[in-house]
């Protein structure tokens, strides 16, 4: 082999080697890693070996934003995690009835050996805002009165009659009274509820009314004026019936105050409610709904809104109960913290304690106030209760839900960490 031929072969081999090397670099690009810039001690993170092991973090010098959040979480046991089963229809007078709306059940209490529940009731089709709002129903909860029913077993119910009717024409509650809650305190019974004054247009401002009685069967005395109203600091833009056109939005509750619930707490009375803002937006894939609280020294008021409102940045219907020396709240449907259970040591400052599995999760929950909420099972109040379903837009009915606490995840047939083979579920009663 002559010298020239050897040089050519060598040159071609060198070119091929370089090409292969370049190709290898293209196929396996260098991965850029960003080292955690902050000093771990300055971040205030729990980087104990126990915490790192729990969350599977082996390199504390390279922490993603998610890992940093995980290391900030308090160590919380699974006392707050609930799984809801599919809802079941009721029997008797609260079974689905054609042409009738029964919805938004109150909490249940037990008196004289019977469960009591109050709810919104209306009849007839719902036409919306496109028709004659002076005479038609614009929502299923329009033109409602508050009725009540009793049951000995929580399944078969007897409708006892009307508890709180709409007010006379011109009154603040002349169009509809609905979404009611019950509170018993010192042998007195209190019903708080939403009210609407006619005409029920898009920009109408809901308020909250109150009624009281010495018996769960009534008769009920109604408050002559609302006990809670929307903030009066938003400004509509123009006169068109459009709730999204505003000059100024105002407070989180500048449009409506909804879903009232009064809880006796620390010698005072905490009225929790849902606020709707003028010019409400869509936020994190849901409506911009938040909760507030107003506090009174007397069940009949006056109720003063907390300076710290809003007390949630998510949620929909109010569902609150006392437990562990504080107040717990189920946050559903809307906002970045939806489908969570939160707890507050003072009734105002809430923190997330657990998530709720939402496939069968009921809304507009009527809690079973006869159930206890011990410190080691703060969600026991959800063992069973009432809710409502949309049979269709014109008809809704009250149904029953149940749930169980879930503390671990195991395969079928395998044992739980406590040695049991399946999750313990609570009985119906």
C-alpha positions in Angstrom: 0.0 0.0 0.0 1.6 3.3 -1.1 1.9 6.4 1.0 -0.8 8.4 -0.8 -3.3 5.6 -0.4 -2.6 5.3 3.4 -3.0 9.1 3.8 -6.4 8.9 2.1 -7.6 6.1 4.3 -6.4 7.8 7.4 -8.1 11.1 6.4 -11.5 9.3 5.7 -11.3 7.5 9.0 -10.7 10.7 10.8 -13.6 12.4 9.1 -15.9 9.4 10.0 -14.8 9.5 13.6 -15.5 13.2 13.9 -18.9 12.7 12.3 -19.9 9.9 14.7 -18.7 12.0 17.6 -20.9 14.9 16.5 -23.9 12.7 16.0 -23.5 11.2 19.4 -23.5 14.7 20.9 -26.8 15.5 19.0 -28.5 12.4 20.3 -27.5 12.9 23.9 -27.6 16.6 24.7 -26.1 17.7 27.9 -28.7 18.2 30.7 -28.5 21.6 32.4 -29.1 21.4 36.1 -29.9 24.3 38.3 -28.6 24.0 41.8 -30.8 25.4 44.6 -29.5 28.9 44.9 -30.9 29.8 48.4 -29.2 28.6 51.5 -31.3 25.6 52.8 -31.3 27.0 56.3 -32.6 30.4 55.1 -35.6 28.8 53.4 -37.1 27.6 56.7 -37.6 24.1 55.4 -37.8 20.9 57.4 -34.8 19.0 55.9 -34.7 16.3 58.6 -33.8 12.9 57.3 -37.3 11.7 58.3 -38.9 14.4 56.2 -36.6 13.9 53.2 -37.2 10.1 53.3 -40.9 10.6 53.5 -41.0 12.6 50.3 -38.3 10.7 48.4 -35.8 13.5 48.3 -32.2 12.4 48.3 -30.5 15.5 47.0 -31.4 18.5 49.1 -29.1 20.7 47.1 -31.4 20.5 44.1 -34.9 21.2 45.1 -37.7 21.8 42.7 -40.5 24.3 43.6 -42.7 21.2 44.3 -40.2 19.7 46.7 -39.8 23.0 48.5 -43.6 23.1 49.1 -43.6 19.5 50.3 -40.9 20.3 52.8 -42.9 23.2 54.1 -46.0 21.0 54.8 -46.8 20.2 58.4 -46.8 16.5 59.2 -50.5 15.8 59.1 -52.1 12.4 59.6 -54.9 11.3 57.3 -57.7 12.1 59.8 -59.3 14.5 57.3 -59.4 12.4 54.1 -62.9 11.3 53.1 -64.3 9.2 50.2 -67.9 9.8 49.3 -70.2 7.0 48.0 -72.8 7.6 45.3 -75.9 9.3 46.7 -79.1 7.4 47.3 -82.8 8.5 46.9 -85.0 9.2 49.9 -88.4 7.7 50.5 -91.7 9.2 51.4 -92.5 12.8 50.8 -88.9 13.8 49.9 -88.6 11.4 47.0 -88.3 13.0 43.6 -91.7 14.6 42.6 -92.5 15.8 39.1 -92.8 19.5 38.7 -91.3 20.2 42.2 -88.0 21.7 43.4 -86.8 20.6 46.8 -83.2 21.6 47.3 -80.5 23.0 49.6 -81.3 21.0 52.7 -80.3 22.5 56.1 -78.3 20.6 58.6 -80.3 17.9 60.5 -81.1 18.1 64.2 -82.9 15.5 66.2 -85.8 16.5 68.5 -88.5 14.3 70.1 -87.0 11.2 68.6 -87.2 12.5 65.0 -84.7 14.0 62.6 -85.7 17.5 61.3 -84.6 19.1 58.1 -85.6 22.4 56.4 -85.2 23.2 52.7 -86.1 25.4 49.7 -89.3 24.4 47.8 -90.8 25.8 44.6 -93.0 24.5 41.9 -93.2 25.0 38.1 -90.7 25.3 35.3 -87.7 27.6 35.3 -87.5 30.1 32.4 -84.3 32.1 33.1 -83.8 35.8 32.5 -85.0 35.7 28.9 -88.7 35.6 29.7 -91.1 37.6 31.9 -89.1 38.0 35.1 -92.1 39.6 36.8 -94.1 36.4 36.5 -91.7 33.6 35.6 -89.1 31.7 37.6 -85.6 32.8 36.7 -83.8 30.1 38.8 -85.0 26.9 40.5 -84.5 28.7 43.8 -86.7 31.6 42.7 -90.2 31.9 44.2 -89.3 29.5 47.0 -90.6 29.2 50.5 -88.9 27.3 53.3 -90.5 24.0 54.2 -89.6 21.2 56.7 -89.8 17.5 57.1 -89.3 14.9 59.8 -88.0 11.3 59.8 -87.5 8.5 62.3 -84.7 6.7 60.4 -83.2 9.3 58.0 -84.6 7.5 55.0 -88.4 7.9 55.0 -89.5 11.5 55.4 -92.8 13.2 56.1 -93.3 16.7 54.8 -94.7 18.7 57.7 -95.5 22.0 55.9 -94.2 25.5 55.4 -92.0 27.0 58.0 -91.1 30.4 56.6 -93.0 32.0 53.7 -92.0 34.8 51.4 -92.7 38.3 52.7 -95.5 40.6 51.6 -95.0 42.7 48.4 -92.4 45.4 48.9 -90.6 43.5 51.7 -86.9 42.6 51.4 -87.9 38.9 51.1 -91.0 39.2 48.9 -89.6 37.3 45.9 -87.9 34.2 47.5 -86.6 32.8 50.7 -84.2 29.8 50.3 -81.0 28.0 51.2 -81.8 27.7 54.9 -79.7 26.6 57.9 -80.8 25.7 61.4 -79.1 26.5 64.7 -80.4 25.5 68.2 -79.2 27.5 71.1 -80.5 27.5 74.7 -83.9 26.0 73.8 -84.4 28.4 70.9 -84.3 27.5 67.2 -83.0 29.9 64.5 -83.3 29.7 60.8 -81.1 31.9 58.6 -81.6 32.0 54.9 -81.1 33.9 51.7 -83.7 36.5 50.5 -84.5 38.2 47.2 -86.7 41.2 46.7 -88.6 41.5 43.4 -87.8 42.0 40.6 -85.3 39.2 40.3 -83.0 40.6 37.7 -79.3 39.8 36.9 -78.0 42.6 39.1 -80.3 41.9 42.1 -78.5 41.9 45.5 -79.4 39.0 47.7 -79.5 39.5 51.5 -79.8 37.2 54.6 -82.9 36.9 56.8 -83.5 35.2 60.2 -86.5 33.6 61.9 -86.7 32.1 65.4 -89.1 29.9 67.4 -89.3 28.1 70.7 -90.2 24.8 68.8 -88.8 23.2 65.7 -92.4 22.9 64.5 -92.8 26.7 64.7 -94.5 29.1 64.5 -91.6 31.3 63.3 -91.0 35.0 63.8 -89.2 36.7 61.0 -86.7 39.5 61.3 -88.2 42.7 59.9 -84.9 43.7 58.2 -82.0 41.7 56.8 -79.3 40.6 59.3 -76.6 40.7 56.5 -76.3 42.6 53.2 -73.7 42.8 50.4 -71.0 45.4 50.7 -72.1 48.7 49.3 -68.9 49.8 47.6 -69.1 48.4 44.0 -70.3 50.5 41.1 -72.2 49.0 38.1 -71.3 50.3 34.6 -74.3 51.6 32.7 -77.9 50.3 33.2 -77.7 47.1 31.1 -78.6 44.0 33.1 -75.1 42.6 32.9 -73.4 41.5 36.2 -69.9 41.6 34.6 -70.0 45.3 33.6 -68.6 47.4 36.4 -66.9 50.7 37.1 -65.6 49.3 40.4 -65.8 45.8 41.8 -65.9 46.5 45.5 -65.5 43.9 48.2 -65.6 40.2 47.6 -69.3 40.3 48.6 -70.3 43.5 46.8 -73.0 41.7 44.8 -74.5 38.9 46.9 -74.3 37.2 50.3 -75.3 33.5 50.0 -75.6 30.3 52.0 -75.6 31.6 55.5 -74.8 29.3 58.5 -74.6 30.4 62.1 -72.3 28.5 64.5 -72.1 29.3 68.3 -68.4 29.6 69.0 -66.5 30.9 72.0 -69.4 32.7 73.5 -70.3 34.5 70.2 -72.2 33.7 67.0 -70.3 33.3 63.8 -72.3 33.7 60.6 -70.4 32.2 57.7 -71.5 33.1 54.2 -70.5 32.9 50.6 -69.7 36.2 48.8 -70.2 37.1 45.2 -68.4 40.1 43.8 -69.7 42.5 41.2 -67.8 41.8 38.0 -66.9 38.3 39.2 -64.2 36.6 37.2 -63.1 33.1 36.4 -60.0 32.2 38.4 -58.0 28.9 38.3 -60.7 27.2 36.2 -63.6 28.1 38.5 -65.7 31.0 39.6 -64.1 33.6 41.8 -66.1 32.6 45.0 -64.9 33.3 48.5 -66.3 33.0 52.0 -66.7 35.5 54.8 -67.8 35.6 58.4 -69.8 38.1 60.5 -69.8 37.9 64.3 -72.5 38.8 66.8 -72.9 38.7 70.6 -76.6 37.7 70.2 -78.1 35.1 67.8 -80.4 37.9 66.4 -77.5 40.2 65.8 -76.3 42.7 64.9 -73.7 40.8 62.9 -70.5 42.7 62.1 -68.4 41.5 59.2 -64.8 40.5 60.1 -62.1 42.9 59.1 -60.2 39.8 57.9 -62.7 38.9 55.2 -62.6 37.1 52.9 -61.5 34.1 55.0 -61.2 31.7 52.0 -60.0 32.1 48.4 -62.1 29.2 47.1 -65.4 27.3 47.7 -69.1 27.5 47.0 -71.8 26.5 49.5 -71.0 27.0 53.1 -70.3 23.7 55.1 -68.8 24.4 58.5 -68.7 22.5 61.8 -66.9 22.8 65.2 -64.1 20.3 65.8 -60.7 20.1 67.6 -61.4 23.3 69.4 -61.8 25.3 66.2 -64.0 25.4 63.1 -63.6 23.2 60.0 -64.8 24.0 56.5 -65.4 21.9 53.4 -64.4 23.9 50.4 -66.0 22.7 47.1 -66.4 23.5 43.4 -64.6 26.8 42.8 -61.1 28.3 43.1 -57.5 27.0 43.4 -58.2 25.3 46.8 -61.5 23.6 45.8 -62.2 20.1 47.1 -60.3 20.6 50.3 -61.1 20.4 54.0 -59.7 23.4 56.0 -59.5 24.1 59.7 -59.1 27.2 61.8 -58.2 27.5 65.5 -60.0 30.9 65.7 -62.8 30.6 63.1 -61.1 33.1 60.8 -57.7 31.9 59.7 -58.1 28.6 57.8 -55.4 26.2 56.6 -55.8 23.2 54.4 -55.9 19.9 56.3 -56.9 17.4 53.6 -58.3 16.8 50.1 -61.6 15.3 49.3 -62.1 12.7 46.5 -64.7 14.4 44.3 -66.2 11.9 42.0 -69.3 11.4 44.2 -68.9 14.4 46.4 -72.2 16.0 47.3 -72.8 19.7 47.2 -75.2 21.9 49.1 -74.6 19.5 52.0 -77.0 19.2 54.9 -74.7 18.1 57.8 -76.0 15.6 60.4 -75.5 17.7 63.5 -76.4 14.7 65.6 -73.0 13.1 64.8 -69.9 13.8 66.9 -66.6 15.1 65.7 -64.0 13.8 68.1 -60.4 15.0 67.8 -59.3 11.7 66.4 -62.0 11.7 63.7 -62.8 15.3 62.9 -64.8 14.4 59.7 -67.1 11.9 61.4 -69.9 14.4 60.7 -69.8 13.2 57.1 -70.7 9.6 57.9 -74.1 10.4 56.5 -76.2 13.4 55.6 -78.4 15.0 53.0 -77.7 16.8 49.7 -79.7 17.6 46.5 -79.4 16.5 42.9 -80.7 18.1 39.6 -83.2 15.6 38.2 -83.4 18.3 35.5 -83.4 22.1 35.4 -87.0 22.2 36.4 -87.0 19.6 39.1 -84.6 18.9 42.0 -84.8 16.5 44.9 -83.1 15.9 48.2 -81.0 12.7 48.5 -78.8 11.0 51.1 -75.1 10.6 51.1 -72.6 8.6 53.1 -68.8 8.5 53.2 -65.9 6.8 55.0 -62.6 7.9 56.3 -59.6 6.7 54.2 -56.3 6.5 55.9 -54.3 4.2 53.6 -54.2 2.8 50.1 -53.9 -1.0 49.6 -54.5 -3.5 46.8 -57.5 -5.8 46.9 -57.0 -8.6 49.5 -53.9 -6.9 51.0 -53.7 -5.9 54.6 -53.6 -2.3 55.7 -50.8 -1.0 57.9 -53.0 -1.6 60.9 -53.4 -5.3 59.9 -57.0 -5.0 58.8 -58.0 -6.2 55.4 -60.4 -3.4 54.3 -61.2 0.2 55.1 -63.6 0.6 58.0 -66.9 2.1 56.8 -69.5 3.6 59.1 -73.0 2.3 59.4 -76.0 4.2 58.1 -77.2 5.3 61.5 
